[in-house]
Amino acid sequence: MIFHEKLSKLFKIAALLLISGMIVELITLFWFHPVSFLIYAGIGVLLITGGVILFLIFIVLREEA
């Protein structure tokens, strides 16, 4: 039971990364400046990619348990 609670917390972390990446990308879509693309491509994409990778790792961990 403790392992499932830990996985639940880890899924929340992955979801938080995905949501924060989407918020960063949404903000940069309305910001008309060359730096906005760098923030979009740098921070936004890294947050979303990190969230997806963590999510996939946690699914594999859950299947093994």
N, CA, C and O atoms as a Tripos MOL2 file, in Angstrom:
@<TRIPOS>MOLECULE
protein
  260   259    65     0     0
PROTEIN
NO_CHARGES

@<TRIPOS>ATOM
      1 N           0.8220   -1.1960    0.0000 N.3       1 MET1
      2 CA          0.0000    0.0000    0.0000 C.3       1 MET1
      3 C           0.8650    1.2600    0.0000 C.2       1 MET1
      4 O           0.5240    2.2560   -0.6380 O.2       1 MET1
      5 N           1.9770    1.2080    0.7140 N.am      2 ILE2
      6 CA          2.8550    2.3700    0.7750 C.3       2 ILE2
      7 C           3.4620    2.6410   -0.6000 C.2       2 ILE2
      8 O           3.6480    3.7970   -0.9810 O.2       2 ILE2
      9 N           3.7720    1.5710   -1.3500 N.am      3 PHE3
     10 CA          4.3540    1.7380   -2.6800 C.3       3 PHE3
     11 C           3.3750    2.4410   -3.6130 C.2       3 PHE3
     12 O           3.7830    3.2780   -4.4180 O.2       3 PHE3
     13 N           2.0850    2.1110   -3.5150 N.am      4 HIS4
     14 CA          1.0850    2.7510   -4.3680 C.3       4 HIS4
     15 C           0.9060    4.2140   -4.0050 C.2       4 HIS4
     16 O           0.6600    5.0380   -4.8860 O.2       4 HIS4
     17 N           1.0210    4.5550   -2.7380 N.am      5 GLU5
     18 CA          0.9380    5.9560   -2.3320 C.3       5 GLU5
     19 C           2.1340    6.7320   -2.8640 C.2       5 GLU5
     20 O           2.0030    7.8830   -3.2800 O.2       5 GLU5
     21 N           3.3060    6.0930   -2.8470 N.am      6 LYS6
     22 CA          4.4970    6.7380   -3.3810 C.3       6 LYS6
     23 C           4.3590    6.9570   -4.8860 C.2       6 LYS6
     24 O           4.7170    8.0190   -5.3960 O.2       6 LYS6
     25 N           3.8370    5.9480   -5.6000 N.am      7 LEU7
     26 CA          3.6330    6.1060   -7.0400 C.3       7 LEU7
     27 C           2.6080    7.1910   -7.3400 C.2       7 LEU7
     28 O           2.7410    7.9170   -8.3250 O.2       7 LEU7
     29 N           1.5950    7.3030   -6.5050 N.am      8 SER8
     30 CA          0.5960    8.3460   -6.6930 C.3       8 SER8
     31 C           1.2440    9.7200   -6.5880 C.2       8 SER8
     32 O           0.9300   10.6220   -7.3650 O.2       8 SER8
     33 N           2.1350    9.8750   -5.6380 N.am      9 LYS9
     34 CA          2.8370   11.1500   -5.4860 C.3       9 LYS9
     35 C           3.7550   11.4040   -6.6820 C.2       9 LYS9
     36 O           3.8790   12.5410   -7.1360 O.2       9 LYS9
     37 N           4.3990   10.3520   -7.1940 N.am     10 LEU10
     38 CA          5.2750   10.5160   -8.3430 C.3      10 LEU10
     39 C           4.4860   10.8700   -9.6060 C.2      10 LEU10
     40 O           4.9530   11.6610  -10.4260 O.2      10 LEU10
     41 N           3.2860   10.2840   -9.7670 N.am     11 PHE11
     42 CA          2.4320   10.6610  -10.8990 C.3      11 PHE11
     43 C           2.0160   12.1260  -10.8030 C.2      11 PHE11
     44 O           1.9100   12.8120  -11.8200 O.2      11 PHE11
     45 N           1.7840   12.6000   -9.5920 N.am     12 LYS12
     46 CA          1.4310   14.0120   -9.4180 C.3      12 LYS12
     47 C           2.5910   14.9190   -9.8040 C.2      12 LYS12
     48 O           2.3760   16.0020  -10.3480 O.2      12 LYS12
     49 N           3.8150   14.4880   -9.5270 N.am     13 ILE13
     50 CA          4.9860   15.2680   -9.9280 C.3      13 ILE13
     51 C           5.0880   15.3320  -11.4500 C.2      13 ILE13
     52 O           5.3640   16.3920  -12.0120 O.2      13 ILE13
     53 N           4.8670   14.2030  -12.1130 N.am     14 ALA14
     54 CA          4.9140   14.1730  -13.5760 C.3      14 ALA14
     55 C           3.8200   15.0650  -14.1640 C.2      14 ALA14
     56 O           4.0540   15.7790  -15.1390 O.2      14 ALA14
     57 N           2.6310   15.0220  -13.5730 N.am     15 ALA15
     58 CA          1.5350   15.8700  -14.0560 C.3      15 ALA15
     59 C           1.8480   17.3420  -13.8290 C.2      15 ALA15
     60 O           1.5150   18.1820  -14.6640 O.2      15 ALA15
     61 N           2.4820   17.6610  -12.7100 N.am     16 LEU16
     62 CA          2.8550   19.0450  -12.4320 C.3      16 LEU16
     63 C           3.8660   19.5530  -13.4480 C.2      16 LEU16
     64 O           3.7850   20.7030  -13.8780 O.2      16 LEU16
     65 N           4.8200   18.7090  -13.8360 N.am     17 LEU17
     66 CA          5.7780   19.1010  -14.8710 C.3      17 LEU17
     67 C           5.0860   19.3480  -16.2060 C.2      17 LEU17
     68 O           5.3960   20.3180  -16.8980 O.2      17 LEU17
     69 N           4.1480   18.4710  -16.5700 N.am     18 LEU18
     70 CA          3.4240   18.6470  -17.8310 C.3      18 LEU18
     71 C           2.6020   19.9330  -17.8330 C.2      18 LEU18
     72 O           2.6180   20.6900  -18.8040 O.2      18 LEU18
     73 N           1.8940   20.1670  -16.7520 N.am     19 ILE19
     74 CA          1.0430   21.3590  -16.6780 C.3      19 ILE19
     75 C           1.8790   22.6290  -16.6720 C.2      19 ILE19
     76 O           1.5320   23.6060  -17.3350 O.2      19 ILE19
     77 N           2.9800   22.6190  -15.9240 N.am     20 SER20
     78 CA          3.8240   23.8150  -15.9030 C.3      20 SER20
     79 C           4.4600   24.0630  -17.2690 C.2      20 SER20
     80 O           4.6150   25.2160  -17.6720 O.2      20 SER20
     81 N           4.8280   23.0070  -17.9850 N.am     21 GLY21
     82 CA          5.3500   23.1790  -19.3370 C.3      21 GLY21
     83 C           4.3130   23.7570  -20.2830 C.2      21 GLY21
     84 O           4.6330   24.6030  -21.1170 O.2      21 GLY21
     85 N           3.0650   23.3020  -20.1560 N.am     22 MET22
     86 CA          1.9910   23.8470  -21.0010 C.3      22 MET22
     87 C           1.7150   25.3130  -20.6700 C.2      22 MET22
     88 O           1.4350   26.1080  -21.5670 O.2      22 MET22
     89 N           1.7900   25.6720  -19.4010 N.am     23 ILE23
     90 CA          1.5740   27.0670  -19.0060 C.3      23 ILE23
     91 C           2.6790   27.9550  -19.5650 C.2      23 ILE23
     92 O           2.4090   29.0490  -20.0610 O.2      23 ILE23
     93 N           3.9280   27.4830  -19.4850 N.am     24 VAL24
     94 CA          5.0440   28.2480  -20.0460 C.3      24 VAL24
     95 C           4.8590   28.4290  -21.5470 C.2      24 VAL24
     96 O           5.0790   29.5210  -22.0720 O.2      24 VAL24
     97 N           4.4590   27.3760  -22.2350 N.am     25 GLU25
     98 CA          4.2610   27.4840  -23.6810 C.3      25 GLU25
     99 C           3.0770   28.3880  -24.0180 C.2      25 GLU25
    100 O           3.1280   29.1220  -25.0050 O.2      25 GLU25
    101 N           2.0360   28.3470  -23.2330 N.am     26 LEU26
    102 CA          0.8860   29.2220  -23.4640 C.3      26 LEU26
    103 C           1.2600   30.6870  -23.2760 C.2      26 LEU26
    104 O           0.8430   31.5440  -24.0550 O.2      26 LEU26
    105 N           2.0380   30.9670  -22.2530 N.am     27 ILE27
    106 CA          2.4600   32.3520  -22.0100 C.3      27 ILE27
    107 C           3.3420   32.8490  -23.1400 C.2      27 ILE27
    108 O           3.1940   33.9890  -23.5820 O.2      27 ILE27
    109 N           4.2560   32.0140  -23.6150 N.am     28 THR28
    110 CA          5.1590   32.4660  -24.6710 C.3      28 THR28
    111 C           4.4500   32.6170  -26.0170 C.2      28 THR28
    112 O           4.9530   33.3220  -26.8920 O.2      28 THR28
    113 N           3.3080   31.9790  -26.2020 N.am     29 LEU29
    114 CA          2.5760   32.1690  -27.4590 C.3      29 LEU29
    115 C           2.0010   33.5760  -27.5820 C.2      29 LEU29
    116 O           1.8090   34.0700  -28.6920 O.2      29 LEU29
    117 N           1.7270   34.2170  -26.4640 N.am     30 PHE30
    118 CA          1.1590   35.5580  -26.4910 C.3      30 PHE30
    119 C           2.2010   36.6450  -26.2770 C.2      30 PHE30
    120 O           1.8550   37.8240  -26.2070 O.2      30 PHE30
    121 N           3.4600   36.2730  -26.1730 N.am     31 TRP31
    122 CA          4.5370   37.2250  -25.9430 C.3      31 TRP31
    123 C           5.2980   37.4000  -27.2520 C.2      31 TRP31
    124 O           5.9290   36.4570  -27.7290 O.2      31 TRP31
    125 N           5.2460   38.5770  -27.8290 N.am     32 PHE32
    126 CA          5.8620   38.8350  -29.1330 C.3      32 PHE32
    127 C           7.2670   39.4050  -28.9550 C.2      32 PHE32
    128 O           7.4750   40.6170  -29.0020 O.2      32 PHE32
    129 N           8.2100   38.5160  -28.7530 N.am     33 HIS33
    130 CA          9.6050   38.9020  -28.5650 C.3      33 HIS33
    131 C          10.4640   37.7110  -28.9810 C.2      33 HIS33
    132 O          10.0470   36.5660  -28.8040 O.2      33 HIS33
    133 N          11.6450   37.9540  -29.5240 N.am     34 PRO34
    134 CA         12.4930   36.8210  -29.9320 C.3      34 PRO34
    135 C          12.8750   35.8850  -28.7760 C.2      34 PRO34
    136 O          13.0880   34.6910  -28.9850 O.2      34 PRO34
    137 N          12.9590   36.4250  -27.5800 N.am     35 VAL35
    138 CA         13.3160   35.5930  -26.4320 C.3      35 VAL35
    139 C          12.1990   34.6020  -26.1160 C.2      35 VAL35
    140 O          12.4510   33.5570  -25.5150 O.2      35 VAL35
    141 N          10.9760   34.9180  -26.5120 N.am     36 SER36
    142 CA          9.8630   34.0190  -26.2100 C.3      36 SER36
    143 C          10.0490   32.6610  -26.8820 C.2      36 SER36
    144 O           9.6610   31.6350  -26.3230 O.2      36 SER36
    145 N          10.6390   32.6500  -28.0750 N.am     37 PHE37
    146 CA         10.8880   31.3620  -28.7270 C.3      37 PHE37
    147 C          11.9210   30.5490  -27.9560 C.2      37 PHE37
    148 O          11.7910   29.3320  -27.8250 O.2      37 PHE37
    149 N          12.9380   31.2210  -27.4510 N.am     38 LEU38
    150 CA         13.9630   30.5090  -26.6800 C.3      38 LEU38
    151 C          13.3790   29.9210  -25.4030 C.2      38 LEU38
    152 O          13.7300   28.8060  -25.0160 O.2      38 LEU38
    153 N          12.4960   30.6580  -24.7510 N.am     39 ILE39
    154 CA         11.8460   30.1480  -23.5500 C.3      39 ILE39
    155 C          10.9040   29.0090  -23.9170 C.2      39 ILE39
    156 O          10.8420   27.9970  -23.2190 O.2      39 ILE39
    157 N          10.1690   29.1780  -25.0160 N.am     40 TYR40
    158 CA          9.2620   28.1220  -25.4870 C.3      40 TYR40
    159 C          10.0390   26.8390  -25.7760 C.2      40 TYR40
    160 O           9.6850   25.7600  -25.3020 O.2      40 TYR40
    161 N          11.1030   26.9790  -26.5630 N.am     41 ALA41
    162 CA         11.8600   25.7980  -26.9920 C.3      41 ALA41
    163 C          12.7440   25.2510  -25.8790 C.2      41 ALA41
    164 O          12.9930   24.0470  -25.8230 O.2      41 ALA41
    165 N          13.2130   26.1080  -25.0070 N.am     42 GLY42
    166 CA         14.1030   25.6520  -23.9570 C.3      42 GLY42
    167 C          13.3690   25.1360  -22.7410 C.2      42 GLY42
    168 O          13.4430   23.9490  -22.4230 O.2      42 GLY42
    169 N          12.6740   26.0030  -22.0690 N.am     43 ILE43
    170 CA         12.0430   25.6390  -20.7970 C.3      43 ILE43
    171 C          10.7660   24.8340  -21.0110 C.2      43 ILE43
    172 O          10.5800   23.7940  -20.3790 O.2      43 ILE43
    173 N           9.8910   25.2970  -21.8880 N.am     44 GLY44
    174 CA          8.6050   24.6320  -22.0940 C.3      44 GLY44
    175 C           8.7430   23.2000  -22.5880 C.2      44 GLY44
    176 O           8.1150   22.2820  -22.0590 O.2      44 GLY44
    177 N           9.5620   23.0280  -23.5950 N.am     45 VAL45
    178 CA          9.7320   21.6930  -24.1670 C.3      45 VAL45
    179 C          10.4360   20.7580  -23.1790 C.2      45 VAL45
    180 O          10.0960   19.5780  -23.0980 O.2      45 VAL45
    181 N          11.4080   21.2740  -22.4330 N.am     46 LEU46
    182 CA         12.0910   20.4370  -21.4470 C.3      46 LEU46
    183 C          11.1450   19.9950  -20.3310 C.2      46 LEU46
    184 O          11.2030   18.8470  -19.8890 O.2      46 LEU46
    185 N          10.2800   20.8910  -19.8760 N.am     47 LEU47
    186 CA          9.3280   20.5170  -18.8270 C.3      47 LEU47
    187 C           8.3580   19.4480  -19.3210 C.2      47 LEU47
    188 O           8.0900   18.4770  -18.6140 O.2      47 LEU47
    189 N           7.8380   19.6230  -20.5190 N.am     48 ILE48
    190 CA          6.8910   18.6420  -21.0580 C.3      48 ILE48
    191 C           7.5890   17.3050  -21.3170 C.2      48 ILE48
    192 O           7.0430   16.2480  -21.0030 O.2      48 ILE48
    193 N           8.7800   17.3510  -21.8830 N.am     49 THR49
    194 CA          9.5190   16.1160  -22.1350 C.3      49 THR49
    195 C           9.8520   15.4000  -20.8320 C.2      49 THR49
    196 O           9.7400   14.1770  -20.7460 O.2      49 THR49
    197 N          10.2600   16.1540  -19.8250 N.am     50 GLY50
    198 CA         10.5460   15.5550  -18.5230 C.3      50 GLY50
    199 C           9.3190   14.9160  -17.9070 C.2      50 GLY50
    200 O           9.4000   13.8280  -17.3380 O.2      50 GLY50
    201 N           8.1710   15.5940  -18.0190 N.am     51 GLY51
    202 CA          6.9320   15.0260  -17.4930 C.3      51 GLY51
    203 C           6.5240   13.7510  -18.1910 C.2      51 GLY51
    204 O           6.0810   12.8010  -17.5470 O.2      51 GLY51
    205 N           6.6680   13.7200  -19.5010 N.am     52 VAL52
    206 CA          6.3040   12.5190  -20.2650 C.3      52 VAL52
    207 C           7.2390   11.3600  -19.9330 C.2      52 VAL52
    208 O           6.7930   10.2280  -19.7490 O.2      52 VAL52
    209 N           8.5310   11.6490  -19.8590 N.am     53 ILE53
    210 CA          9.4950   10.5820  -19.5470 C.3      53 ILE53
    211 C           9.2530   10.0370  -18.1420 C.2      53 ILE53
    212 O           9.2590    8.8220  -17.9430 O.2      53 ILE53
    213 N           9.0410   10.9160  -17.1730 N.am     54 LEU54
    214 CA          8.7450   10.4470  -15.8130 C.3      54 LEU54
    215 C           7.4620    9.6310  -15.7760 C.2      54 LEU54
    216 O           7.3990    8.6060  -15.0980 O.2      54 LEU54
    217 N           6.4460   10.0740  -16.4960 N.am     55 PHE55
    218 CA          5.1850    9.3540  -16.5410 C.3      55 PHE55
    219 C           5.3840    7.9330  -17.0840 C.2      55 PHE55
    220 O           4.8510    6.9700  -16.5320 O.2      55 PHE55
    221 N           6.1500    7.8120  -18.1620 N.am     56 LEU56
    222 CA          6.3950    6.4940  -18.7370 C.3      56 LEU56
    223 C           7.2120    5.6120  -17.7960 C.2      56 LEU56
    224 O           6.9540    4.4120  -17.6970 O.2      56 LEU56
    225 N           8.1830    6.1840  -17.1140 N.am     57 ILE57
    226 CA          8.9740    5.4130  -16.1490 C.3      57 ILE57
    227 C           8.0960    4.9350  -15.0050 C.2      57 ILE57
    228 O           8.2300    3.7970  -14.5560 O.2      57 ILE57
    229 N           7.2010    5.7890  -14.5290 N.am     58 PHE58
    230 CA          6.3370    5.4090  -13.4190 C.3      58 PHE58
    231 C           5.3290    4.3380  -13.8270 C.2      58 PHE58
    232 O           4.9370    3.5120  -13.0030 O.2      58 PHE58
    233 N           4.9090    4.3430  -15.0880 N.am     59 ILE59
    234 CA          4.0160    3.2780  -15.5620 C.3      59 ILE59
    235 C           4.7510    1.9370  -15.5390 C.2      59 ILE59
    236 O           4.1810    0.9220  -15.1380 O.2      59 ILE59
    237 N           6.0070    1.9300  -15.9670 N.am     60 VAL60
    238 CA          6.7880    0.6980  -15.9490 C.3      60 VAL60
    239 C           6.9960    0.2330  -14.5020 C.2      60 VAL60
    240 O           6.8970   -0.9620  -14.2230 O.2      60 VAL60
    241 N           7.2790    1.1520  -13.5880 N.am     61 LEU61
    242 CA          7.4460    0.7890  -12.1830 C.3      61 LEU61
    243 C           6.1650    0.1960  -11.6070 C.2      61 LEU61
    244 O           6.2060   -0.7540  -10.8250 O.2      61 LEU61
    245 N           5.0330    0.7640  -12.0000 N.am     62 ARG62
    246 CA          3.7570    0.2720  -11.4840 C.3      62 ARG62
    247 C           3.4680   -1.1380  -11.9940 C.2      62 ARG62
    248 O           2.9190   -1.9650  -11.2660 O.2      62 ARG62
    249 N           3.8380   -1.4090  -13.2390 N.am     63 GLU63
    250 CA          3.6020   -2.7340  -13.8080 C.3      63 GLU63
    251 C           4.4650   -3.7900  -13.1220 C.2      63 GLU63
    252 O           4.0500   -4.9430  -13.0060 O.2      63 GLU63
    253 N           5.6500   -3.4150  -12.6710 N.am     64 GLU64
    254 CA          6.5310   -4.3640  -12.0100 C.3      64 GLU64
    255 C           6.0760   -4.6710  -10.5920 C.2      64 GLU64
    256 O           6.3760   -5.7440  -10.0690 O.2      64 GLU64
    257 N           5.3570   -3.7480   -9.9610 N.am     65 ALA65
    258 CA          4.9480   -3.9360   -8.5590 C.3      65 ALA65
    259 C           3.7860   -4.8970   -8.4290 C.2      65 ALA65
    260 O           3.3250   -5.1610   -7.3180 O.2      65 ALA65
@<TRIPOS>BOND
     1     1     2 1
     2     2     3 1
     3     3     4 2
     4     3     5 am
     5     5     6 1
     6     6     7 1
     7     7     8 2
     8     7     9 am
     9     9    10 1
    10    10    11 1
    11    11    12 2
    12    11    13 am
    13    13    14 1
    14    14    15 1
    15    15    16 2
    16    15    17 am
    17    17    18 1
    18    18    19 1
    19    19    20 2
    20    19    21 am
    21    21    22 1
    22    22    23 1
    23    23    24 2
    24    23    25 am
    25    25    26 1
    26    26    27 1
    27    27    28 2
    28    27    29 am
    29    29    30 1
    30    30    31 1
    31    31    32 2
    32    31    33 am
    33    33    34 1
    34    34    35 1
    35    35    36 2
    36    35    37 am
    37    37    38 1
    38    38    39 1
    39    39    40 2
    40    39    41 am
    41    41    42 1
    42    42    43 1
    43    43    44 2
    44    43    45 am
    45    45    46 1
    46    46    47 1
    47    47    48 2
    48    47    49 am
    49    49    50 1
    50    50    51 1
    51    51    52 2
    52    51    53 am
    53    53    54 1
    54    54    55 1
    55    55    56 2
    56    55    57 am
    57    57    58 1
    58    58    59 1
    59    59    60 2
    60    59    61 am
    61    61    62 1
    62    62    63 1
    63    63    64 2
    64    63    65 am
    65    65    66 1
    66    66    67 1
    67    67    68 2
    68    67    69 am
    69    69    70 1
    70    70    71 1
    71    71    72 2
    72    71    73 am
    73    73    74 1
    74    74    75 1
    75    75    76 2
    76    75    77 am
    77    77    78 1
    78    78    79 1
    79    79    80 2
    80    79    81 am
    81    81    82 1
    82    82    83 1
    83    83    84 2
    84    83    85 am
    85    85    86 1
    86    86    87 1
    87    87    88 2
    88    87    89 am
    89    89    90 1
    90    90    91 1
    91    91    92 2
    92    91    93 am
    93    93    94 1
    94    94    95 1
    95    95    96 2
    96    95    97 am
    97    97    98 1
    98    98    99 1
    99    99   100 2
   100    99   101 am
   101   101   102 1
   102   102   103 1
   103   103   104 2
   104   103   105 am
   105   105   106 1
   106   106   107 1
   107   107   108 2
   108   107   109 am
   109   109   110 1
   110   110   111 1
   111   111   112 2
   112   111   113 am
   113   113   114 1
   114   114   115 1
   115   115   116 2
   116   115   117 am
   117   117   118 1
   118   118   119 1
   119   119   120 2
   120   119   121 am
   121   121   122 1
   122   122   123 1
   123   123   124 2
   124   123   125 am
   125   125   126 1
   126   126   127 1
   127   127   128 2
   128   127   129 am
   129   129   130 1
   130   130   131 1
   131   131   132 2
   132   131   133 am
   133   133   134 1
   134   134   135 1
   135   135   136 2
   136   135   137 am
   137   137   138 1
   138   138   139 1
   139   139   140 2
   140   139   141 am
   141   141   142 1
   142   142   143 1
   143   143   144 2
   144   143   145 am
   145   145   146 1
   146   146   147 1
   147   147   148 2
   148   147   149 am
   149   149   150 1
   150   150   151 1
   151   151   152 2
   152   151   153 am
   153   153   154 1
   154   154   155 1
   155   155   156 2
   156   155   157 am
   157   157   158 1
   158   158   159 1
   159   159   160 2
   160   159   161 am
   161   161   162 1
   162   162   163 1
   163   163   164 2
   164   163   165 am
   165   165   166 1
   166   166   167 1
   167   167   168 2
   168   167   169 am
   169   169   170 1
   170   170   171 1
   171   171   172 2
   172   171   173 am
   173   173   174 1
   174   174   175 1
   175   175   176 2
   176   175   177 am
   177   177   178 1
   178   178   179 1
   179   179   180 2
   180   179   181 am
   181   181   182 1
   182   182   183 1
   183   183   184 2
   184   183   185 am
   185   185   186 1
   186   186   187 1
   187   187   188 2
   188   187   189 am
   189   189   190 1
   190   190   191 1
   191   191   192 2
   192   191   193 am
   193   193   194 1
   194   194   195 1
   195   195   196 2
   196   195   197 am
   197   197   198 1
   198   198   199 1
   199   199   200 2
   200   199   201 am
   201   201   202 1
   202   202   203 1
   203   203   204 2
   204   203   205 am
   205   205   206 1
   206   206   207 1
   207   207   208 2
   208   207   209 am
   209   209   210 1
   210   210   211 1
   211   211   212 2
   212   211   213 am
   213   213   214 1
   214   214   215 1
   215   215   216 2
   216   215   217 am
   217   217   218 1
   218   218   219 1
   219   219   220 2
   220   219   221 am
   221   221   222 1
   222   222   223 1
   223   223   224 2
   224   223   225 am
   225   225   226 1
   226   226   227 1
   227   227   228 2
   228   227   229 am
   229   229   230 1
   230   230   231 1
   231   231   232 2
   232   231   233 am
   233   233   234 1
   234   234   235 1
   235   235   236 2
   236   235   237 am
   237   237   238 1
   238   238   239 1
   239   239   240 2
   240   239   241 am
   241   241   242 1
   242   242   243 1
   243   243   244 2
   244   243   245 am
   245   245   246 1
   246   246   247 1
   247   247   248 2
   248   247   249 am
   249   249   250 1
   250   250   251 1
   251   251   252 2
   252   251   253 am
   253   253   254 1
   254   254   255 1
   255   255   256 2
   256   255   257 am
   257   257   258 1
   258   258   259 1
   259   259   260 2
@<TRIPOS>SUBSTRUCTURE
     1 MET1         2 RESIDUE 1 A MET
     2 ILE2         6 RESIDUE 1 A ILE
     3 PHE3        10 RESIDUE 1 A PHE
     4 HIS4        14 RESIDUE 1 A HIS
     5 GLU5        18 RESIDUE 1 A GLU
     6 LYS6        22 RESIDUE 1 A LYS
     7 LEU7        26 RESIDUE 1 A LEU
     8 SER8        30 RESIDUE 1 A SER
     9 LYS9        34 RESIDUE 1 A LYS
    10 LEU10       38 RESIDUE 1 A LEU
    11 PHE11       42 RESIDUE 1 A PHE
    12 LYS12       46 RESIDUE 1 A LYS
    13 ILE13       50 RESIDUE 1 A ILE
    14 ALA14       54 RESIDUE 1 A ALA
    15 ALA15       58 RESIDUE 1 A ALA
    16 LEU16       62 RESIDUE 1 A LEU
    17 LEU17       66 RESIDUE 1 A LEU
    18 LEU18       70 RESIDUE 1 A LEU
    19 ILE19       74 RESIDUE 1 A ILE
    20 SER20       78 RESIDUE 1 A SER
    21 GLY21       82 RESIDUE 1 A GLY
    22 MET22       86 RESIDUE 1 A MET
    23 ILE23       90 RESIDUE 1 A ILE
    24 VAL24       94 RESIDUE 1 A VAL
    25 GLU25       98 RESIDUE 1 A GLU
    26 LEU26      102 RESIDUE 1 A LEU
    27 ILE27      106 RESIDUE 1 A ILE
    28 THR28      110 RESIDUE 1 A THR
    29 LEU29      114 RESIDUE 1 A LEU
    30 PHE30      118 RESIDUE 1 A PHE
    31 TRP31      122 RESIDUE 1 A TRP
    32 PHE32      126 RESIDUE 1 A PHE
    33 HIS33      130 RESIDUE 1 A HIS
    34 PRO34      134 RESIDUE 1 A PRO
    35 VAL35      138 RESIDUE 1 A VAL
    36 SER36      142 RESIDUE 1 A SER
    37 PHE37      146 RESIDUE 1 A PHE
    38 LEU38      150 RESIDUE 1 A LEU
    39 ILE39      154 RESIDUE 1 A ILE
    40 TYR40      158 RESIDUE 1 A TYR
    41 ALA41      162 RESIDUE 1 A ALA
    42 GLY42      166 RESIDUE 1 A GLY
    43 ILE43      170 RESIDUE 1 A ILE
    44 GLY44      174 RESIDUE 1 A GLY
    45 VAL45      178 RESIDUE 1 A VAL
    46 LEU46      182 RESIDUE 1 A LEU
    47 LEU47      186 RESIDUE 1 A LEU
    48 ILE48      190 RESIDUE 1 A ILE
    49 THR49      194 RESIDUE 1 A THR
    50 GLY50      198 RESIDUE 1 A GLY
    51 GLY51      202 RESIDUE 1 A GLY
    52 VAL52      206 RESIDUE 1 A VAL
    53 ILE53      210 RESIDUE 1 A ILE
    54 LEU54      214 RESIDUE 1 A LEU
    55 PHE55      218 RESIDUE 1 A PHE
    56 LEU56      222 RESIDUE 1 A LEU
    57 ILE57      226 RESIDUE 1 A ILE
    58 PHE58      230 RESIDUE 1 A PHE
    59 ILE59      234 RESIDUE 1 A ILE
    60 VAL60      238 RESIDUE 1 A VAL
    61 LEU61      242 RESIDUE 1 A LEU
    62 ARG62      246 RESIDUE 1 A ARG
    63 GLU63      250 RESIDUE 1 A GLU
    64 GLU64      254 RESIDUE 1 A GLU
    65 ALA65      258 RESIDUE 1 A ALA
